[in-house]
Structure formats: C-alpha cells, structure tokens
C-alpha cells in the first residue's frame, strides 16, 4: 500500500465522508483513492471555495469539515476562507502538500508561515511511517483548539510505500467539570442582587446544548432571555424571549435591554456589534460564563467570570438558587412579556424604495412567510444584512450560518454549498449582496453539478452598499460605488441554474412553488434602491 492509499483509508476510518476540493499534483492520487473507496468528493471552482464549503459544512453538522487543495497558489487562493474559519473557530482540516524538494520550484511556499499568518495550526507528515499519527494529531488539535489545522503531506511522500498502520485514534471532546464554587457564589451574589436581569446565550451555549438549562435558570430568576446573532432562535417561541440582543433587536427588545441592570452571558462574548460599541453594557452588572478563559474581558470588563460549560454552570446556578430558596421579582418579566406581546413583524420601520425596487426588510419578512419553516439560512455580509437578520428566521440556531467572522464579503456562496451538502433533505437559503455574489459566482456551478436544493437570494442594490452610505456621509459622490453587473438571472441560467427577478414584494410569492421541487440552485435577484439605508 502506498501513502496516498493509506491516507484515503485513514480519512474514511475517521468518519470523513465528504471532502471539498480542487485536484492538483499534490492531492489528486489520494482523492481518487478516497472516491473509489466510497467517499464523497465535491469538486469546486476555486480553492477558497473548498475551504469555505468545508467551513459551512462543519458549522452545519458540528463535525470536522475537510478541504483538499494542491500546493503553492492553491494555498494562497484559500487564505481568506481559512482566516474566516479561524476567526469563527471552525473545525476544519485543510489537506495540502509541500512542493517537490527542489529549491527553485516556482510554486514553492512556506506552508507553516501561511498557516501562522491565517491563525491556523500547522502539522506535517514527516515520513511515510508517521502518516497515521500525524493525521490523528491534526484532528485532535482541531477539536482541542477549536480552530482549523493545515496538514502538509509533501508531494515527495505521496507515492512512497506506506508503513503498516494500526487503528486511527479519534479525537475526544472537551471535558466539562463542575464550576469553581467560589466563583459560582460570587456570580450568584451579583445575579440575586439584580432587579432586572437578562439571560444572554451565545454560540457557546448552543454548542453545549444548554437551552433547557438556561430556560430553567431564567424561570428561577424571572428573567427574559436573549441571544447573540450566532445563537439566533435558541429560545424561539418562549414567552419572554427578546430575540437578538444588541443593535439588531426589535423596538420592544431594545427598550428592555436599555432598562436591564444585569446581563448573565453564557457562551457569549460581548463585542462592539452586540453591545453597540459598549453603550448597551453601561450601568449593567455583567456575569460571563465561558469554557474559553480568553473570552473573559475580551471586549469589555465583566463583574464576575465563571469558567465552565454553559449547561453545567447554568444547572449549578439553578440548583444553588433552589437550595437558597431564592424568590425572584415577577414584575420585571411580566412587564417584558406585555411589551413583547405588542411587537409584530414589520413594525418599527417604514418601507422605503423607489418604483421597481423592494425595501430589504419587507423582502426578508415576505421570504420568512413564503419559505418553509424547516430551512437552513446562510448569510454573506454587507449592508443588506442589517435588514435581513432580524426578520428571516430559522427553526433552531444550528440552521443559521453567518460567513462574516473576518468581515470579508463573498464567502457566503461557498458556505451555503457546504451547508446544502451537509443537509441534503432541507432547503438551504443563501442571502448575499450583489457584490458578494459576483466575487465568487463560479461556485454557483458547483451547486449545479451537485444538484443542490439551494435558493440564492441576491439583495441587489447595484452598488457596494456600505461604501455608498459612507461616501454620502463624507460629502463625496456616492455614484462612484455603483456597479453595472450583467443581468443575474440569465447569468444563472447560463451556468445551468434557474432564476427570477423581484421588483415587488408579491413577486416573492412564486417561491412557494419553486422550492417544493428544487433539484438545483435557483437565483432570486431582488432589486433594491441603493439610496435606502436601513440602519
């Protein structure tokens, strides 16, 4: 057996059933072996798409996503997507390989330096006999460190005879022990002293499966609940749930957040976005629970920090409150529920658009009504997002993916393809700006080849929207941000898909029938007015 065959076997033994990638000299042999042994290989149009798809797949499944690219420029093509995965703390393995051992090789590249630049970890297969151990170590580090690892299999080793190997060593999850009692007691003193507390959940709470423990704690405290964007819908339909915390909150929730005097954050890092640059945290006591010690005080100081798993700590807090006979005030929660009862979708703003265009908030609300409840929503980033995220809902947090941890537009389509591969029986909806879509439009063809049920909603203002607003703010001509793209629906059709153009909210109603039998990507070009700013 050769090394490339052993690697294919080892990936399958590790439970890797899908690999996204682009073939080249460094990886083509083991990818062929992998497919012939029963693995699924999703060929992409660009190496950045491979890493982005592995990232979206990982976020949707909770497992390690795998991307494979060849050496040199293939790796540099993937750097932006790799940084995005690092910033999101995604579990991604990037398989690549060093060039032939020739110092003048024109594709030579310091792979360890690239990994360091991106913030990823680096591992190398040192010799044929160490392949299994090196792969095991890379996968263990991905789980232990919650970040991507780049594994370098030099091309000079690929065709060497492999050494006999034993069983693979699968990575173990992190242990979640009981919280420190002293820290727990200090946090509870702050919490029980509050008159208007809020229980805030972030992505860490979702990963910990803490929903029921947090609801139980909120009931013991008579506190409303809220989430960060990446924990969107964790408390969906619970009375007293505020929805998204921070600048994306609806009018009633924003009032409640302003009046709160204590925020108990589980697996949620206060940051510039969810705290309105710290304004929403002023005058509030902050208790933060997180399994990552680096999370405490990352953006703003906290009054009490409790290291630990969100579910474990929430349960311990609830038990301590029960033992102490804590009797919460009910008037705060009753007031919150009264305010929320009067909040309806579509209130709090006045739709504004010129003829032939749609207000992005109106479009999002209509999509929420038209599309099936069971859906996965993947979002690119851009000005459109502020009008979409509060209104386009998902049934549970794991069904929402935001490709925006690095602030780079254009990564959403790859993430959506990865999510659609991960959830073949569900509708995947991508929301993306016209500029972001055009950056990586070639990956639409990947969705076509894979016949993925993917609805690509392009919020099309014909401009780089954020720059349009800023140019106007600075007194410059915003027309310089306008861009004349080709007509997107014929473009989608030329790539093998289908599509429709939307100029009125009611044009979206036709999607009810479209998504019932979707067997490939469908592009929805929603025309927006670039001069309407929703922030």
SELOTOR-414703 format. One record per residue (C-alpha): x, y, z. Coordinates in steps of 0.05 Angstrom, whole numbers, padded with zeros to 5 digits, always signed. Last residue first. Layout:
XYZ/...
//
This chain:
-00590+01026+00194/-00638+01012+00137/-00606+01057+00084/-00646+01069+00021/-00604+01104-00033/-00582+01038-00064/-00655+01020-00080/-00661+00945-00080/-00676+00894-00135/-00683+00823-00110/-00649+00775-00158/-00672+00705-00137/-00626+00651-00161/-00647+00577-00161/-00596+00523-00149/-00613+00451-00166/-00667+00399-00153/-00720+00445-00123/-00787+00410-00121/-00826+00448-00068/-00778+00508-00070/-00807+00537-00134/-00880+00531-00113/-00874+00576-00052/-00823+00618-00090/-00878+00649-00131/-00896+00692-00071/-00832+00731-00079/-00861+00774-00135/-00910+00800-00083/-00856+00842-00052/-00845+00879-00118/-00783+00883-00163/-00761+00810-00159/-00722+00777-00216/-00726+00702-00226/-00677+00645-00230/-00654+00578-00258/-00588+00540-00259/-00542+00513-00312/-00487+00567-00312/-00520+00604-00369/-00585+00603-00329/-00550+00637-00270/-00522+00691-00317/-00591+00699-00349/-00617+00713-00278/-00560+00759-00258/-00566+00812-00312/-00493+00833-00321/-00466+00879-00266/-00463+00954-00272/-00431+00979-00208/-00447+01039-00165/-00397+01060-00112/-00374+01122-00150/-00446+01145-00150/-00439+01160-00077/-00407+01228-00095/-00368+01252-00035/-00396+01290+00025/-00366+01244+00076/-00434+01215+00094/-00451+01205+00021/-00387+01166+00011/-00403+01126+00074/-00472+01105+00050/-00448+01082-00018/-00388+01048+00014/-00435+01005+00056/-00476+00989-00006/-00424+00967-00056/-00472+00982-00111/-00525+00953-00157/-00574+00948-00099/-00582+00873-00108/-00601+00830-00049/-00584+00764-00082/-00625+00706-00055/-00593+00641-00075/-00641+00583-00061/-00603+00519-00057/-00632+00449-00067/-00566+00421-00091/-00559+00387-00159/-00484+00373-00145/-00464+00399-00214/-00509+00460-00206/-00485+00475-00136/-00414+00473-00161/-00435+00518-00219/-00457+00570-00168/-00384+00566-00145/-00366+00610-00205/-00403+00668-00174/-00346+00680-00125/-00338+00756-00124/-00404+00765-00162/-00445+00741-00103/-00410+00788-00054/-00421+00848-00099/-00495+00831-00110/-00506+00822-00036/-00519+00754-00006/-00574+00714+00028/-00566+00639+00018/-00625+00593+00032/-00615+00519+00042/-00677+00476+00035/-00672+00410+00073/-00661+00337+00055/-00589+00345+00032/-00566+00378+00097/-00490+00374+00096/-00485+00384+00021/-00531+00445+00028/-00488+00472+00085/-00424+00466+00043/-00458+00500-00016/-00482+00555+00030/-00412+00567+00058/-00385+00572-00013/-00439+00622-00031/-00428+00663+00033/-00354+00677+00025/-00363+00739-00019/-00356+00794+00032/-00298+00792+00081/-00311+00816+00153/-00268+00761+00182/-00324+00728+00222/-00374+00740+00166/-00398+00675+00138/-00461+00673+00180/-00494+00606+00189/-00564+00595+00215/-00595+00525+00219/-00555+00507+00282/-00593+00561+00319/-00662+00529+00310/-00725+00536+00267/-00695+00593+00225/-00718+00665+00218/-00712+00719+00165/-00733+00783+00202/-00676+00805+00248/-00621+00781+00201/-00648+00812+00136/-00647+00888+00143/-00580+00891+00178/-00554+00840+00128/-00565+00884+00067/-00505+00928+00084/-00457+00870+00074/-00445+00801+00099/-00458+00732+00070/-00513+00694+00103/-00531+00621+00105/-00603+00602+00124/-00621+00529+00134/-00695+00513+00126/-00753+00479+00161/-00804+00536+00165/-00819+00531+00091/-00809+00596+00051/-00865+00645+00038/-00873+00679+00106/-00799+00688+00121/-00788+00710+00049/-00841+00764+00058/-00807+00789+00122/-00739+00790+00087/-00767+00827+00026/-00800+00879+00071/-00735+00889+00107/-00697+00897+00041/-00745+00950+00016/-00763+00930-00055/-00747+00961-00122/-00785+00977-00185/-00812+01043-00160/-00769+01076-00108/-00760+01045-00040/-00778+01060+00032/-00815+01014+00080/-00829+01048+00146/-00797+01016+00206/-00814+00994+00277/-00868+00945+00257/-00857+00894+00202/-00860+00833+00247/-00904+00847+00307/-00888+00871+00377/-00949+00882+00423/-00939+00817+00461/-00866+00834+00471/-00884+00894+00514/-00931+00854+00558/-00879+00799+00565/-00826+00848+00588/-00871+00879+00640/-00888+00810+00667/-00814+00792+00670/-00798+00854+00711/-00859+00847+00757/-00842+00776+00778/-00788+00792+00829/-00748+00729+00844/-00755+00685+00906/-00689+00649+00921/-00699+00590+00968/-00624+00581+00978/-00627+00508+00956/-00667+00528+00894/-00618+00584+00876/-00559+00536+00884/-00593+00484+00839/-00606+00537+00785/-00534+00561+00787/-00508+00490+00781/-00553+00477+00722/-00530+00541+00688/-00457+00523+00702/-00463+00453+00671/-00502+00477+00610/-00454+00534+00595/-00390+00493+00605/-00342+00526+00652/-00302+00587+00673/-00343+00636+00714/-00325+00709+00707/-00356+00762+00752/-00360+00837+00742/-00340+00836+00670/-00295+00885+00633/-00309+00898+00559/-00281+00870+00494/-00244+00806+00513/-00260+00815+00587/-00268+00740+00594/-00264+00702+00528/-00192+00680+00536/-00214+00633+00591/-00253+00592+00540/-00308+00549+00571/-00350+00612+00582/-00396+00642+00635/-00398+00718+00640/-00433+00759+00694/-00441+00832+00676/-00470+00886+00721/-00504+00939+00680/-00497+01015+00680/-00464+01015+00612/-00469+00949+00575/-00514+00975+00519/-00465+01030+00502/-00406+00983+00493/-00396+00994+00419/-00469+00978+00406/-00465+00918+00452/-00477+00863+00401/-00432+00894+00349/-00374+00921+00390/-00367+00856+00430/-00397+00820+00489/-00373+00747+00483/-00428+00696+00490/-00420+00625+00516/-00468+00642+00573/-00478+00716+00588/-00515+00739+00651/-00533+00812+00638/-00553+00855+00696/-00588+00923+00704/-00637+00918+00646/-00672+00982+00623/-00635+00991+00557/-00643+00917+00541/-00718+00922+00552/-00725+00982+00506/-00685+00947+00451/-00730+00886+00458/-00792+00927+00444/-00762+00961+00383/-00731+00900+00350/-00660+00879+00368/-00607+00881+00314/-00565+00933+00351/-00559+00889+00413/-00591+00823+00433/-00627+00781+00382/-00693+00751+00405/-00725+00782+00466/-00753+00718+00494/-00804+00729+00549/-00852+00675+00526/-00810+00621+00491/-00828+00617+00417/-00755+00613+00396/-00706+00608+00453/-00645+00586+00412/-00672+00626+00353/-00607+00662+00336/-00547+00634+00374/-00499+00664+00322/-00535+00732+00326/-00528+00736+00402/-00585+00711+00443/-00638+00737+00491/-00677+00712+00551/-00724+00748+00598/-00714+00738+00673/-00760+00710+00727/-00695+00686+00761/-00718+00615+00771/-00751+00617+00702/-00686+00642+00670/-00649+00585+00703/-00697+00533+00675/-00692+00565+00606/-00617+00564+00611/-00615+00490+00630/-00663+00474+00573/-00622+00510+00521/-00552+00489+00544/-00534+00440+00488/-00461+00460+00498/-00453+00481+00426/-00514+00526+00432/-00487+00557+00496/-00421+00570+00462/-00457+00605+00405/-00485+00656+00451/-00538+00659+00505/-00560+00720+00545/-00601+00714+00609/-00628+00784+00625/-00633+00813+00696/-00678+00870+00720/-00675+00875+00797/-00604+00848+00806/-00578+00828+00874/-00592+00755+00861/-00546+00757+00800/-00488+00793+00832/-00488+00747+00892/-00496+00688+00845/-00432+00707+00809/-00392+00708+00873/-00421+00641+00894/-00401+00610+00827/-00331+00638+00831/-00322+00608+00900/-00353+00542+00879/-00308+00532+00818/-00352+00503+00763/-00364+00427+00757/-00327+00392+00700/-00338+00394+00625/-00286+00352+00589/-00270+00371+00517/-00289+00321+00464/-00243+00263+00445/-00206+00258+00379/-00207+00191+00342/-00144+00149+00343/-00138+00110+00278/-00128+00035+00281/-00059+00006+00266/-00014+00021+00208/+00037-00017+00168/+00085+00033+00136/+00066+00064+00070/+00107+00055+00007/+00122+00123-00023/+00075+00154-00075/+00052+00213-00033/+00118+00225+00003/+00151+00272-00047/+00086+00312-00052/+00095+00335+00019/+00034+00319+00062/+00023+00385+00100/-00037+00386+00146/-00067+00456+00157/-00106+00458+00222/-00170+00497+00232/-00191+00522+00300/-00228+00497+00361/-00163+00482+00399/-00179+00413+00426/-00223+00392+00368/-00175+00415+00313/-00116+00391+00354/-00142+00320+00356/-00153+00321+00281/-00081+00344+00268/-00053+00293+00317/-00090+00236+00284/-00065+00257+00216/+00007+00259+00242/+00000+00191+00275/-00029+00160+00213/+00024+00189+00167/+00084+00175+00211/+00112+00115+00174/+00113+00151+00107/+00156+00207+00135/+00146+00276+00167/+00072+00287+00153/+00066+00359+00175/+00022+00397+00223/+00004+00471+00224/-00048+00508+00265/-00089+00565+00237/-00081+00639+00252/-00081+00658+00178/-00009+00683+00180/+00011+00622+00221/-00018+00575+00169/+00017+00613+00114/+00083+00611+00153/+00077+00536+00162/+00063+00528+00088/+00126+00564+00066/+00114+00565-00009/+00148+00535-00070/+00107+00542-00134/+00166+00561-00179/+00209+00503-00155/+00279+00533-00147/+00294+00499-00080/+00275+00430-00107/+00245+00381-00058/+00179+00375-00095/+00125+00422-00070/+00095+00418+00000/+00027+00389+00009/-00046+00405+00023/-00102+00380+00067/-00141+00434+00104/-00177+00406+00164/-00234+00449+00190/-00266+00456+00259/-00289+00528+00259/-00265+00579+00310/-00303+00633+00272/-00240+00675+00265/-00202+00613+00242/-00254+00595+00190/-00253+00666+00162/-00177+00664+00161/-00180+00600+00121/-00230+00630+00072/-00183+00688+00061/-00123+00642+00053/-00152+00593+00002/-00122+00624-00061/-00054+00626-00025/-00059+00550-00016/-00076+00536-00088/-00021+00584-00109/+00031+00536-00079/+00007+00465-00067/-00055+00426-00082/-00121+00433-00045/-00162+00388+00000/-00218+00412+00046/-00245+00373+00105/-00300+00393+00154/-00295+00368+00225/-00364+00356+00255/-00416+00403+00284/-00460+00389+00223/-00479+00459+00199/-00416+00495+00223/-00374+00439+00194/-00407+00441+00126/-00401+00517+00123/-00326+00511+00138/-00315+00454+00089/-00351+00497+00037/-00308+00558+00053/-00245+00515+00049/-00264+00488-00020/-00290+00556-00044/-00223+00588-00030/-00193+00534-00074/-00235+00556-00133/-00285+00521-00179/-00302+00463-00132/-00301+00387-00135/-00344+00354-00081/-00312+00286-00064/-00356+00236-00030/-00321+00176-00001/-00335+00104-00023/-00266+00072-00032/-00261+00095-00104/-00274+00167-00081/-00218+00165-00030/-00170+00132-00079/-00182+00188-00130/-00172+00240-00075/-00108+00204-00054/-00079+00210-00124/-00102+00281-00139/-00073+00315-00077/-00004+00345-00091/-00007+00347-00167/-00074+00382-00169/-00147+00369-00154/-00195+00421-00125/-00230+00407-00060/-00288+00390-00014/-00284+00324+00023/-00344+00285+00049/-00350+00220+00089/-00295+00233+00139/-00312+00181+00192/-00240+00175+00218/-00235+00107+00183/-00255+00142+00118/-00197+00191+00126/-00150+00135+00144/-00168+00094+00082/-00155+00153+00036/-00090+00168+00073/-00067+00096+00066/-00079+00098-00009/-00038+00162-00018/+00017+00132+00025/+00025+00070-00017/+00000+00000+00000/
//
